[in-house]
Amino acid sequence: MENALTLAQWSRASGLPPLEARALLSHVLQVTPAWIIAHDEVTLDEMSRRCLDALADRRRQGEPVAYLLGEKEFWGTMFKVTPDVLIPRPDTEALVETALRYIPVKQETRILDLGTGSGAIAIAIARERPQARLWAADVSAAALRVAEENATNLLQQDAARIVWCLSDWFAAIPAPRQDSERFSVIVSNPPYIAAADTHLNEGDIRFEPRGALVGGISGGEALQAIAQQASSYLQPGGVLLMEHGYDQGDVVMALLRDAGFTQCETVRDLAGVPRVTLGRWRTDY
């Protein structure tokens, strides 16, 4: 073939970091990254090269690798992602890990995930807690379609344990009439970036849905709305956990305390960054 390239030659010519080039090669050729490393002298066929060139061009323009591949790993599982959903990040695993402390393994528990996006948080919890009954809400119908597909693929017959709700935070969540209809745990990774934050114009984040990123003018509006309304949906002693920005821990702590939550604490992610703040709803509401 004229101008034929080996995998190693294409990787170098792509102008991408080796890990990203290898990820694209694995995706197009439908082989593992280990296979790519072991067979880097294999010659690309013309169709594969054209596909790879197109993907590499999109990546050089800044489009996230996760959107190019259509998937992203989270909590040890590969989730489908599209530009309709926020790309799951390792930081958010701190939210799942912390929430699991409050969810019994062998007891049926009602959990609510607000702003579910790809469904990564709800599905990760469902996989770890087989007795949990979950409700997952998002204001985006397109995001919910991605989340439902992920649940079907990853939970299979257990997918029915998650009820998907098209809802602007609590707006479409049925008001509980008795304690048995309340939630033991509410989790949320809401938008928490300020509208004027310059990071919105940098890197991968430029391609992600603004509605899943921007939390209002100050960045704290969504966090405040959830903190103020959550008590109406929590069981006595129930826990609200919210992910937030690296510098918002004290702000979220104050929001929870002002809303009547007790035993508030902030948890750091694996990088040591304050990432999740939680509070327990008082028992004398």
Number of C-alpha atoms within 10 A of each C-alpha: 8 5 6 13 18 16 21 19 15 21 22 12 13 18 14 17 10 13 11 16 25 23 18 24 24 17 16 16 13 10 12 13 17 10 12 18 12 9 13 16 13 13 16 21 12 14 10 13 20 12 13 22 16 11 21 23 14 14 21 12 11 15 20 20 20 19 21 18 17 15 17 19 16 18 20 8 13 14 26 24 26 21 17 22 24 22 27 22 12 14 18 21 20 19 25 23 16 18 22 16 9 13 21 13 14 10 11 13 20 20 26 26 27 26 26 29 30 28 30 29 26 26 29 21 21 21 15 14 18 16 17 21 19 24 20 29 29 25 20 19 16 16 23 24 16 19 26 20 17 21 26 14 13 17 17 11 10 13 19 14 17 22 13 20 23 19 17 14 22 20 13 13 16 10 12 14 9 9 12 12 14 22 25 23 26 25 26 26 22 25 23 22 24 18 16 13 12 9 13 18 11 10 12 18 17 14 17 19 15 17 15 22 19 22 20 17 13 14 22 22 18 19 24 17 13 21 25 16 14 22 24 14 23 26 24 17 17 22 27 26 26 24 28 25 16 13 11 20 23 13 14 26 21 16 20 29 16 12 17 16 25 18 12 18 16 20 18 17 19 12 9 9 15 21 24 30 24 27 25 24 27 17 11 6 10
